[in-house]
Amino acid sequence: MSTIEFNQMLLNNAEFLKPFAATLTRDNEAAKDLFQETLYRALANRDKYNVGTNIKAWLYTIMRNIFINNYRRRSKQSVVFDNTPNDFLLNLNQGAVKNEAIANINMKEVQEAIFNLPEIFKNPFLLYYDGFKYHEIAEILNEPLGTIKSRIHFARKLLKTHIERF
């Protein structure tokens, strides 16, 4: 099959790929990119097309494989979106000096606030603070899991009201 014949057959049978690309990606721009990449790969690999086979199935397979490979590639990458304002960069040249005395005072205030909690909230919170999981705390204190979660939640709320400047 000549290059012109293959190109003509490709153009005649490529339109069904657009809705399929939109279904796969659920994004108009990504669908356009996927469609273009599929046509590019089909043209680049026209020597692998067997004359007489279903061109639509061949193109469908190419598109599906590109989509799957791109999905796998994206899932391995960790993407973090930073939507925070960058106002803090305005005074970037100002140096911050770490003051351990203030940090120690702040930590003492936090510990004092924890130990001033009612016993019903303090015990589960201290276990959680020490690194135990909710279900482990529930087993240790012989309480239902939901009770432990709510007590830790209320302990956090009480601490937040006692220590407002943090």
C-alpha positions as CSV (number, residue, x, y, z in Angstrom):
1,M,0.0,0.0,0.0
2,S,1.4,3.4,-0.9
3,T,1.8,6.3,1.5
4,I,-1.0,8.3,-0.3
5,E,-3.4,5.4,-0.1
6,F,-2.6,4.9,3.6
7,N,-3.0,8.6,4.4
8,Q,-6.3,8.7,2.6
9,M,-7.6,5.7,4.4
10,L,-6.4,7.1,7.7
11,L,-8.2,10.4,7.1
12,N,-11.4,8.7,6.1
13,N,-11.5,6.6,9.2
14,A,-10.2,9.0,11.8
15,E,-13.3,10.9,12.8
16,F,-14.7,8.2,15.0
17,L,-11.6,8.7,17.3
18,K,-12.7,12.2,18.4
19,P,-15.7,11.1,20.5
20,F,-13.7,8.1,21.9
21,A,-10.9,10.4,22.9
22,A,-13.4,12.7,24.7
23,T,-14.9,9.7,26.5
24,L,-11.5,8.6,27.7
25,T,-10.1,11.9,28.8
26,R,-13.3,13.8,29.8
27,D,-11.4,16.9,28.8
28,N,-11.7,18.7,25.5
29,E,-8.1,19.8,25.3
30,A,-6.7,16.5,26.4
31,A,-9.0,14.8,23.9
32,K,-7.5,16.9,21.1
33,D,-4.0,16.1,22.2
34,L,-4.8,12.4,22.4
35,F,-6.4,12.5,18.9
36,Q,-3.3,14.2,17.4
37,E,-0.9,11.8,19.2
38,T,-2.9,8.8,17.8
39,L,-2.8,10.1,14.3
40,Y,0.9,10.9,14.6
41,R,1.7,7.4,15.9
42,A,-0.4,5.8,13.2
43,L,1.5,7.7,10.5
44,A,4.9,6.9,12.2
45,N,4.0,3.2,12.3
46,R,2.2,2.8,9.0
47,D,4.7,0.0,8.1
48,K,3.2,-2.0,11.0
49,Y,-0.3,-1.8,9.6
50,N,-1.3,-5.1,7.8
51,V,-3.2,-4.4,4.6
52,G,-6.7,-5.8,4.8
53,T,-7.1,-5.5,8.6
54,N,-9.7,-3.2,10.2
55,I,-8.1,0.3,10.3
56,K,-10.6,1.5,12.9
57,A,-9.7,-1.3,15.3
58,W,-6.0,-0.6,14.7
59,L,-6.5,3.2,15.4
60,Y,-8.7,2.4,18.4
61,T,-6.0,0.2,19.9
62,I,-3.3,2.8,19.3
63,M,-5.4,5.5,21.1
64,R,-6.3,3.2,24.0
65,N,-2.7,2.3,24.5
66,I,-1.5,5.9,24.4
67,F,-4.2,6.8,26.9
68,I,-3.2,4.0,29.3
69,N,0.5,4.7,29.0
70,N,-0.1,8.4,29.8
71,Y,-2.4,7.5,32.7
72,R,0.3,5.2,34.2
73,R,2.9,7.8,33.7
74,R,0.8,10.5,35.5
75,S,-0.1,8.2,38.3
76,K,3.6,7.6,39.1
77,Q,4.3,11.3,39.2
78,S,3.3,13.1,42.4
79,V,1.7,16.5,41.5
80,V,1.3,19.1,44.1
81,F,-0.8,22.2,43.3
82,D,0.2,25.2,45.3
83,N,-2.7,27.6,45.4
84,T,-1.4,29.7,48.3
85,P,-0.7,33.3,47.7
86,N,3.0,34.2,47.3
87,D,2.8,37.4,49.4
88,F,5.4,36.1,51.9
89,L,8.0,36.3,49.2
90,L,7.8,40.1,49.2
91,N,10.1,40.3,52.3
92,L,12.3,37.3,51.4
93,N,15.5,39.1,52.2
94,Q,14.5,39.6,55.8
95,G,16.1,37.0,57.9
96,A,14.4,35.1,60.7
97,V,16.3,34.2,63.8
98,K,15.3,31.0,65.6
99,N,14.7,31.7,69.3
100,E,14.7,28.5,71.2
101,A,13.7,30.2,74.5
102,I,10.4,31.3,72.9
103,A,9.9,27.8,71.4
104,N,10.4,26.2,74.8
105,I,7.9,28.6,76.4
106,N,5.4,27.9,73.7
107,M,5.9,24.1,74.1
108,K,5.4,24.5,77.9
109,E,2.2,26.3,77.3
110,V,0.9,23.6,74.9
111,Q,1.8,20.9,77.4
112,E,0.1,22.8,80.3
113,A,-3.0,23.2,78.1
114,I,-3.0,19.4,77.4
115,F,-2.7,18.5,81.0
116,N,-5.5,20.9,81.9
117,L,-7.9,19.0,79.7
118,P,-10.6,17.0,81.4
119,E,-9.5,13.4,82.0
120,I,-12.1,12.0,79.6
121,F,-10.4,13.9,76.7
122,K,-6.8,14.0,78.0
123,N,-6.1,10.2,78.0
124,P,-7.2,9.5,74.4
125,F,-5.5,12.7,73.2
126,L,-2.2,11.8,74.9
127,L,-2.2,8.3,73.4
128,Y,-3.0,9.8,70.0
129,Y,-0.2,12.4,70.5
130,D,2.2,9.5,71.3
131,G,1.5,7.9,67.9
132,F,-1.2,5.3,68.6
133,K,-3.9,4.7,66.0
134,Y,-7.5,5.3,66.7
135,H,-8.3,1.6,66.9
136,E,-5.3,0.9,69.2
137,I,-6.5,3.7,71.6
138,A,-10.0,2.2,71.5
139,E,-8.6,-1.2,72.5
140,I,-6.3,0.2,75.2
141,L,-9.1,2.3,76.8
142,N,-11.8,-0.3,76.1
143,E,-14.1,2.2,74.4
144,P,-15.9,2.2,71.1
145,L,-13.9,3.6,68.1
146,G,-16.4,6.4,67.4
147,T,-16.2,7.6,71.1
148,I,-12.4,7.8,70.8
149,K,-12.5,9.8,67.6
150,S,-15.0,12.3,69.0
151,R,-13.0,12.7,72.3
152,I,-9.8,13.4,70.4
153,H,-11.7,15.8,68.2
154,F,-13.1,17.7,71.2
155,A,-9.7,17.7,72.8
156,R,-8.3,19.4,69.8
157,K,-11.1,22.0,69.8
158,L,-10.5,22.7,73.5
159,L,-6.8,23.1,73.0
160,K,-7.5,25.4,70.1
161,T,-9.5,27.7,72.3
162,H,-6.9,27.7,75.1
163,I,-4.0,28.4,72.8
164,E,-5.4,31.0,70.3
165,R,-2.2,32.5,69.1
166,F,-0.8,29.4,67.4
